[in-house]
């Protein structure tokens, strides 16, 4: 029986040793640098890019002792200086930048008077005032386990780092985090232009083809529908000092001068009221609607209602780059039908340059089998025929009046 117990004890001891041999390397192989990483995630609506100079974000570390009480080092809790992360210029939605602070933790661990043991900090993002940035208010507990040097090492080490969720209101420590410290910001700045280059403009031109026969005072009806950037969780654009989606825009001439409020004898308002993001108005040749300010990433739809004897063609320009041309060319498509185009307000470049330019072509009118745009040629032909007939008639008279010898 004793032999059996000895064998059983030997077997249990062997299992314990083997399990420790597996567990210890696994614990030792954990990389504390993974948990000591601050990650900045940027969400930006389509069409929005980080401007020149980039965006800089700061993160601070508030000493908290250990588990809300005194740290093992008493009043000499390691000091961690604020760190920054920069999102570079021209970055777009989904940009990610990281900052590993493990080296800073090791440096702090070797400050004078710091003792071994666990030490906590509250980590938060500094709430700044960058235009269009929505900051992340998430907070974490950063726990660094500091160890004394073991020969031949001469400095303290930080072999283990843990990250916990933290409730700033109650002061409660939450679940352990496995992906370090994640902060997500939304960047959707306001695009503000001028009278000659607003955040968005819609223009109207009657094209050169058959222009001589067009009524240049023709009013073409439009509807513009705006929606806020999806990343903001809003339905309609919110402009400073306005009720969501309710604001005004102005109809002007191409040079920015005020447009007439009476066309012929017909009154036409030049101030357009947008309600819940929708505005209705009319433009004539050489006019445009100016929307001075809009959130970058706002989407828009421009609908031109068909006008008899005119074919619509449109080009959308975003941040100075033509990104869409309507399927109607100068000599294709039907007359008098609706045309709708879409776009996104972009903040790229030094000026907005966001526009939807509509060019209409006048239909050739055929009268009694003759095209109106050929009338000048026909008139010349008729004049030539008449002149020829006159010359022939005069010649015949001369021949008739000549005496016969």
C-alpha positions in Angstrom: 0.0 0.0 0.0 2.8 2.4 0.9 4.4 1.7 -2.5 1.1 2.6 -4.2 0.9 5.9 -2.3 4.5 6.7 -3.1 3.9 6.1 -6.7 0.7 8.2 -6.6 2.5 11.1 -4.8 5.4 10.9 -7.3 2.9 11.1 -10.2 1.0 14.0 -8.8 4.3 15.8 -8.2 5.4 15.2 -11.7 2.1 16.6 -13.1 2.4 19.7 -10.9 5.9 20.3 -12.0 5.0 19.9 -15.7 2.0 22.2 -15.3 4.2 24.9 -13.7 6.7 24.4 -16.5 3.9 25.3 -19.0 2.2 28.0 -17.0 5.2 30.0 -16.0 6.6 30.5 -19.5 3.1 31.4 -20.6 2.9 34.1 -18.0 6.5 35.2 -18.7 5.8 35.5 -22.4 3.0 38.0 -22.0 4.0 41.3 -23.6 3.2 44.2 -21.3 3.8 46.6 -24.2 0.5 45.4 -25.8 -1.6 46.6 -22.9 0.5 49.8 -22.6 -0.7 51.1 -26.0 -3.0 54.1 -26.5 -4.9 53.8 -29.8 -6.6 56.8 -31.5 -9.3 55.9 -33.9 -10.7 58.6 -36.2 -14.2 58.5 -37.7 -14.8 61.0 -40.6 -17.8 61.2 -43.0 -17.2 60.4 -46.6 -15.5 63.4 -48.3 -13.8 64.7 -45.1 -10.0 64.7 -44.8 -7.7 65.9 -42.0 -6.5 69.4 -43.0 -2.9 70.6 -43.4 -1.0 70.4 -40.1 -2.9 67.3 -38.9 -4.8 66.9 -35.7 -3.1 66.4 -32.3 -4.7 64.8 -29.3 -3.3 64.8 -25.7 -3.7 62.1 -23.0 -3.1 62.6 -19.3 -2.4 60.3 -16.4 -3.8 61.0 -13.0 -2.1 59.2 -10.1 -4.5 57.0 -8.2 -2.4 54.9 -5.9 -3.4 51.3 -6.1 -7.1 50.3 -6.3 -8.2 53.7 -5.2 -6.0 53.7 -2.1 -2.4 54.6 -1.3 0.2 53.1 -3.7 3.1 51.0 -2.4 5.3 54.0 -2.8 3.2 56.3 -0.7 3.4 59.9 -1.7 6.1 59.1 -4.3 3.7 57.7 -6.8 5.4 57.6 -10.2 4.6 60.6 -12.3 3.7 60.2 -16.0 3.8 63.2 -18.2 1.0 63.8 -20.8 1.5 62.2 -24.2 0.2 63.2 -27.6 -0.9 61.3 -30.7 -1.1 63.0 -34.1 -3.4 62.1 -37.0 -1.5 63.3 -40.1 -2.9 65.6 -42.8 -5.0 64.1 -45.6 -6.0 61.1 -43.4 -9.5 59.9 -44.1 -12.2 57.8 -42.2 -10.7 54.9 -40.3 -7.3 56.5 -39.6 -5.5 54.9 -36.7 -2.5 56.0 -34.8 -1.0 54.4 -31.6 1.4 55.4 -28.8 3.2 52.8 -26.7 3.9 54.2 -23.2 5.7 51.1 -21.8 9.1 52.8 -22.0 7.6 55.8 -20.1 6.3 53.4 -17.4 9.8 51.9 -17.0 11.3 55.4 -16.7 8.7 56.4 -14.1 9.4 53.2 -12.1 13.0 54.2 -11.7 12.3 57.6 -10.3 13.7 58.2 -6.8 11.6 56.9 -4.0 9.4 54.7 -6.1 8.7 51.2 -4.6 7.8 47.9 -6.2 4.2 46.9 -6.4 1.1 47.8 -8.4 0.4 51.4 -9.2 -2.7 52.9 -10.8 -3.4 55.9 -13.0 -6.6 57.3 -14.5 -6.1 57.8 -18.2 -8.3 60.2 -20.1 -8.2 62.3 -23.3 -7.9 66.0 -22.9 -11.1 67.7 -24.2 -9.8 70.2 -26.7 -11.4 72.8 -28.9 -10.4 71.7 -32.4 -13.0 72.8 -35.0 -15.3 69.9 -35.8 -13.8 67.4 -33.4 -16.0 65.4 -31.1 -13.8 64.1 -28.3 -13.9 60.7 -26.5 -14.8 60.9 -22.8 -13.9 57.2 -22.1 -11.6 56.7 -19.1 -9.3 53.8 -18.1 -7.4 52.5 -15.2 -3.8 51.8 -16.1 -2.2 49.4 -13.7 1.6 48.9 -13.9 3.2 46.2 -11.8 6.7 47.4 -10.8 9.4 45.0 -9.7 12.7 45.5 -8.0 15.9 44.7 -9.9 17.1 41.1 -9.8 20.8 40.5 -10.5 22.3 41.2 -12.9 19.7 43.9 -13.6 20.2 47.2 -11.9 16.9 49.0 -12.6 13.3 48.3 -11.7 11.1 46.7 -14.4 7.5 46.8 -15.4 6.9 43.1 -16.5 3.1 43.4 -16.4 0.6 46.1 -17.3 -3.2 45.8 -17.0 -6.0 48.0 -18.3 -9.5 48.3 -16.8 -12.6 50.3 -17.7 -13.3 53.2 -15.3 -16.5 54.9 -14.4 -15.6 58.5 -13.8 -19.0 59.2 -12.2 -19.0 56.5 -9.6 -15.2 55.9 -9.4 -15.8 52.1 -10.0 -13.3 50.0 -11.8 -14.8 47.9 -14.5 -13.8 44.9 -16.6 -10.3 44.2 -17.7 -9.6 45.4 -21.2 -7.6 43.2 -23.6 -6.9 45.7 -26.4 -5.2 48.5 -24.5 -6.7 51.9 -24.3 -9.0 52.8 -27.2 -10.2 56.3 -27.9 -12.4 57.2 -30.9 -13.1 60.7 -32.1 -15.4 62.0 -34.8 -14.1 64.7 -37.2 -16.8 66.6 -39.1 -15.8 70.3 -39.5 -17.9 73.1 -40.7 -17.1 74.2 -44.3 -17.6 78.0 -44.5 -17.0 79.8 -47.8 -17.7 83.2 -49.3 -20.2 84.9 -51.6 -18.2 83.9 -54.6 -17.1 80.5 -53.3 -19.6 79.1 -50.7 -19.7 75.7 -49.1 -22.1 74.6 -51.9 -23.5 76.4 -55.0 -26.0 75.4 -57.6 -25.6 77.2 -60.9 -27.6 77.6 -64.1 -26.4 78.3 -67.6 -28.1 78.2 -71.0 -25.6 76.6 -73.4 -24.3 78.1 -76.6 -26.1 75.6 -78.9 -29.2 77.5 -80.2 -28.7 80.1 -77.4 -29.7 82.8 -79.8 -33.3 81.5 -79.8 -33.6 80.9 -76.1 -35.4 83.1 -73.6 -32.6 84.0 -71.2 -35.2 85.0 -68.6 -36.5 81.4 -68.4 -36.8 80.3 -64.8 -35.7 76.7 -64.1 -37.2 75.1 -61.0 -34.9 73.3 -58.5 -35.1 71.4 -55.2 -32.1 70.8 -53.0 -32.3 68.2 -50.3 -29.5 68.1 -47.6 -28.6 65.4 -45.1 -26.2 65.6 -42.2 -23.0 63.5 -42.2 -24.0 59.9 -41.2 -21.2 59.8 -38.6 -22.9 62.5 -36.5 -26.1 60.5 -36.1 -28.2 63.4 -37.3 -30.9 63.5 -40.0 -30.5 67.1 -41.2 -27.5 69.5 -41.2 -27.2 71.5 -38.0 -25.8 75.0 -38.7 -24.6 77.3 -36.0 -27.4 79.4 -34.6 -30.2 77.7 -36.4 -32.9 75.1 -35.8 -31.8 71.8 -37.2 -32.3 71.8 -40.9 -33.8 75.3 -41.0 -31.7 78.0 -42.5 -31.6 80.4 -45.5 -29.6 80.6 -48.7 -29.3 83.4 -51.3 -29.6 83.5 -55.1 -26.9 85.7 -56.7 -25.3 86.5 -60.0 -22.1 84.7 -61.0 -20.0 87.5 -59.7 -21.7 87.4 -56.3 -23.9 90.5 -56.9 -27.6 90.3 -55.8 -29.9 88.7 -58.3 -33.1 90.6 -59.4 -36.2 89.9 -57.3 -38.5 90.5 -60.3 -38.0 88.7 -63.7 -39.9 90.6 -66.3 -43.1 91.3 -64.4 -42.9 88.1 -62.3 -41.7 88.4 -58.6 -39.1 85.9 -57.7 -37.7 85.7 -54.1 -33.9 85.5 -53.9 -33.8 84.3 -50.3 -34.5 80.6 -50.2 -35.8 79.1 -46.9 -34.6 75.6 -46.2 -37.0 73.6 -43.9 -35.9 70.2 -42.6 -33.0 70.4 -45.0 -35.1 71.0 -48.2 -35.2 74.2 -50.3 -37.2 75.0 -53.4 -36.2 77.8 -55.8 -35.8 78.9 -59.5 -32.7 80.0 -61.3 -32.3 81.7 -64.7 -29.2 81.9 -67.0 -26.1 83.2 -65.1 -27.5 82.8 -61.6 -26.7 80.5 -58.7 -27.8 79.5 -55.2 -25.2 80.1 -52.5 -25.2 78.0 -49.3 -22.4 79.7 -47.4 -21.9 77.1 -44.6 -22.4 73.4 -44.3 -20.9 70.5 -42.3 -18.2 68.7 -44.2 -19.5 65.3 -45.2 -23.1 66.5 -45.6 -24.8 64.9 -48.6 -27.0 66.7 -51.1 -29.4 65.9 -53.9 -30.1 68.5 -56.5 -33.2 68.0 -58.7 -34.0 70.2 -61.7 -37.6 69.8 -62.8 -37.8 69.5 -66.5 -38.6 72.6 -68.6 -40.2 72.4 -72.0 -37.8 72.8 -75.0 -34.7 72.5 -72.7 -32.4 69.5 -72.1 -30.6 69.5 -68.8 -26.9 68.5 -68.3 -25.1 68.7 -65.0 -21.6 68.4 -63.6 -20.9 67.9 -59.9 -17.6 69.4 -58.6 -16.4 68.3 -55.1 -13.4 70.1 -53.6 -12.5 71.5 -57.0 -12.5 68.1 -58.7 -15.3 67.1 -61.2 -16.4 63.7 -59.8 -19.7 63.1 -61.7 -21.1 64.3 -65.0 -24.8 63.6 -65.8 -25.5 61.1 -68.6 -26.9 63.8 -70.8 -24.5 65.4 -73.3 -25.2 68.5 -75.4 -26.8 66.4 -78.1 -28.3 63.5 -76.2 -31.2 62.9 -73.9 -34.8 64.0 -73.9 -36.1 67.6 -73.6 -38.3 68.7 -70.8 -37.4 65.8 -68.4 -36.2 66.0 -64.8 -32.5 65.6 -63.9 -31.2 64.7 -60.4 -27.5 64.6 -59.2 -25.9 63.8 -55.9 -22.8 64.9 -54.1 -20.9 65.3 -50.8 -19.7 68.6 -49.3 -15.9 68.1 -49.0 -13.4 70.1 -46.9 -10.3 69.3 -49.0 -8.3 72.1 -50.5 -7.9 75.7 -49.5 -11.4 76.6 -50.7 -14.6 74.6 -50.7 -15.2 74.4 -54.5 -18.3 72.2 -54.1 -20.9 72.8 -56.8 -23.6 71.4 -59.0 -23.5 73.2 -62.4 -26.5 72.8 -64.6 -26.3 73.6 -68.3 -29.4 73.6 -70.4 -29.6 73.3 -74.2 -32.4 74.9 -76.1 -34.3 72.7 -78.5 -34.2 73.4 -82.2 -37.7 74.5 -83.2 -38.9 73.3 -86.6 -41.4 75.6 -88.4 -42.9 74.5 -91.7 -40.1 72.1 -92.3 -37.4 74.6 -91.6 -35.3 74.6 -88.5 -35.3 77.9 -86.7 -31.5 77.8 -86.2 -31.2 77.6 -90.0 -33.3 80.7 -90.7 -30.4 83.1 -91.3 -29.0 80.7 -94.0 -32.4 80.2 -95.5 -32.9 84.0 -95.7 -29.6 84.4 -97.4 -30.5 81.7 -99.9 -33.9 83.3 -100.6 -32.2 86.7 -101.1 -29.7 85.1 -103.5 -32.6 83.5 -105.5 -34.5 86.8 -105.6 -31.4 88.7 -106.8 -30.8 86.0 -109.5 -34.4 86.3 -110.7 -34.1 90.1 -110.9 -30.9 89.9 -113.0 -32.5 87.3 -115.3 -35.6 89.5 -115.7 -33.6 92.6 -116.5 -31.5 90.6 -119.1 -34.6 89.4 -120.8 -36.1 92.9 -121.0 -32.9 94.2 -122.5 -33.0 91.4 -125.1 -36.6 92.1 -125.9 -36.1 95.9 -126.2 -33.1 95.5 -128.5 -34.2 96.6 -132.1 -34.0 93.9 -134.8 -31.8 95.0 -137.7 
